[in-house]
Amino acid sequence: MSRIIGSPLRYIQGNNQIENIGNDIKDWGTSFFFLVDKVLYDRYVPIIKKTLAKQLSKAKVTFERFAGECTMKECKRIASSCQKAKADCLITFGGGKGCDTGKVAAALNNIHLIVFATAASTDAPCSHSSIIYKENGEFDQYFYSPIKGHGGKSPDVVIVDCNIIAQAPARLLACGLGDALSTYFEARSCHQTEERNITEWKGQQSLTGYALAKLCYEAIIADGEKAMVACDLKVSTKALENVVEANTYLSTIGFESGGLGAAHSIQDALGIIPAVHKNYHGEKVAFGTICHLVLENASFDEIKKVIKFCYNVGLPITLEDLFIGDVSDADLKKVAAKATGPGVPMGNMPFKVHANDVFAAIKVADRLGKQYKEKRSIKKSVVIPYNHR
């Protein structure tokens, strides 16, 4: 079995990187199509236009607002607009869902893709896969950007401006920490199987993928809480820069080259409960990671360390935190059934996982989270620094 490592051709991260956007994209086309998150459009499009006028004055530039949800309908709409603009390079400017929409649209038109990430809330920017949702908000499918019919096209360039990320809500950074948190544990499970990394490639895990997954975990544990303080204060620090790199780059290479497992299977499955849609992807993954560790029967010290980290950065550790504290066992069993269905990352676990196992893991993870909160309450240290609810 082949060892496969996926990565963008260039990863560029810095403070005030938006001021160099023209130079960063100039080699990738002559007609650029910007897909911009609607909440960022009025603030940043004038800055981009002013910068491009100085650095890339001869290029044709088209701007389009992203509707807000990554559905196949929206992907095809953007692909059509991009084709009408005769663009040879699509640039996404915003968060994970806009980024994923741009990946699909660029793939449908077979043109270059550049991702300008404005939040470190997911590992979507560097990934070649997109999460497509149904119109009602439920998970639909994973889409893998092809290269002329062959799987595996990562973005050509990923650009990250840490100052812009520092201006985003701290909750978004926490979501990125939640997504990144799962990377090492899922790669560790795949490491034991020597089976495959992400499902579409079906390649064997590489030394690089596993090492970067572990480095991702070490980085967020070391600097995650400090980075949250910086983001809360709207400033960029070394800790924030390290976490941005971990959330955006290390997490991606770690999961695409290292593999997925129970955490993401549970995250996807939770979407069948409407109330869960109030949460971001990384928040659901964080709780899924605790469930993953319970399934593995990881050491209590390791589980406690992960629960404490999630609590301190404002990530969910109970079903109540996910807005489903009153969820029925019947619904949780439906989640468990979906999480163990055909073609999901749960199949990468180093042992056979049944629906009843997932149901039990969710219940135990929820109870462990509650017990942790109770102990913090007794010690009068219940204040969550970043209460995003």
Residue, then its C-alpha position, 0 to 999 in steps of 0.5 A: m500500500s502506498r504512503i501518501i502525504g497531502s499538502p498545499l503547494r504553499y502555506i503563507q502565514g504572517n501578521n498583516q498578510i492581507e497587505n501583500i495579497g497581490n504579490d502572494i497570488k500573482d503567479w496563479g492567474t490573470s483573472f481572479f474570482f474572490l468568494v468572500d464571506k458576507v459578514l466580511y465583505d464590506r470590511y475587507v473587500p475595499i482593502i483587497k481592492k486597494t492592495l490589488a490596485k497597487q500590486l496587481s493592477k492589470a488583473k481582472v478581479t471579480f467579487e462574490r458574496f458567499a451565501g453562508e452554507c456549503t451545500m451542493k446547490e451553493c457550490k454549483r452556483i459559485a462554479s457557474s458565476c466563476q465560469k461566467a467571469k472566465a476566472d482562472c483562479l478562485i480565491t476564498f476569503g473567510g471561514g471553513k464553509g466558504c473555503d469548502t464551497g470554493k474547493v468544490a467550485a474550483a474543482l468543477n471548473n478545473i482552475h487554481l484555488i487559493v484559500f485566504a483564511t480569516a479564522a482558525s476555526t477548522d482545518a479546512p483551509c489546507s485540506h483537499s476535502s470538503i464537507i457538504y451539508k444538506e439544505n436542512g443543515e444535516f451532514d450530506q457527504y465528503f467531497y474530494s477535489p479531483i485533479k482532472g478526474h483523479g483524487g487529491k487536489s489540495p489548494d495551491v496556496v493557503i494564506v493566513d493573516c494572524n491579525i485578522i484571525a485575532q479580530a474574529p470571535a474567540r469562540l472560532l479559535a476554540c472551535g479550531l482547537g476542538d478540530a485540531l484536538s482530534t487529529y493526534f488521537e485519530a491518527r494514533s488509532c490509524h497508526q495501530t491499524e496500518e490500514r489507511n489515512i482518509t477514506e478517499w485516498k486509501g493510502q497507508q499512514s506516513l511517518t510525516g503525517y503521524a509526526l505532524a499529528k502529534l506535533c499538532y496536539e503538543a502545540i495546542i496543549a502548550d499554547g491553546e489557553k494563552a492563544m485564547v487570551a490573546c484572541d479575546l484581547k484581539v491581539s496577535t502573539k507568538a502563542l496565537e501564531n503557533v495555535v493558528e499554524a496548528n489549527t490550520y496546517l498541522s491539523t490538516i496534514g495530520f488528518e489527511s496523511g494520518g487518518l480519521g476515526a471515531a471523533h469525526s464519525i460521531q461529529d458527523a452523526l450528531g448532525i441528525i439532531p436539529a439542536v446540534h446545529k447550533n454548534y460549530h464543527g470543532e465543538k462537535v469534534a471536541f466532544g467526539t474526541i472524548c467519546h473516541l478516547v472512551l471507546e479506546n479505553a484510554s487512560f483516565d489521566e489522558i481523558k481527564k487532560v483532554i476534558k480539562f483542556c476543553y473546559n478551559v478553552g470553552l469547548p463542550i464536554t457534556l451533551e448539555d454543552l451541545f444544547i442536547g442535555d435532554v436528548s433521549d436514549a432513542d435519539l442517541k442510538k440513532v446517532a450511534a447507528k449513523a456513526t457506525g454506518p458504511g463508509v464512515p471513518m469509524g472503520n479506521m479504528p483498530f478494533k470493530v466498533h458497534a453501534n452499542d459501543v458508540f452509544a455507551a461511549i457517548k453516555v460515559a463521556d457525558r457523565l465524565g464531563k458532568q463529574y469534572k464540572e461538579k469537582r470544579s464547582i466544589k473547588k469554586s473554580v467554575v468560571i469558564p474564561y470563554n463562555h461562548r454560549 
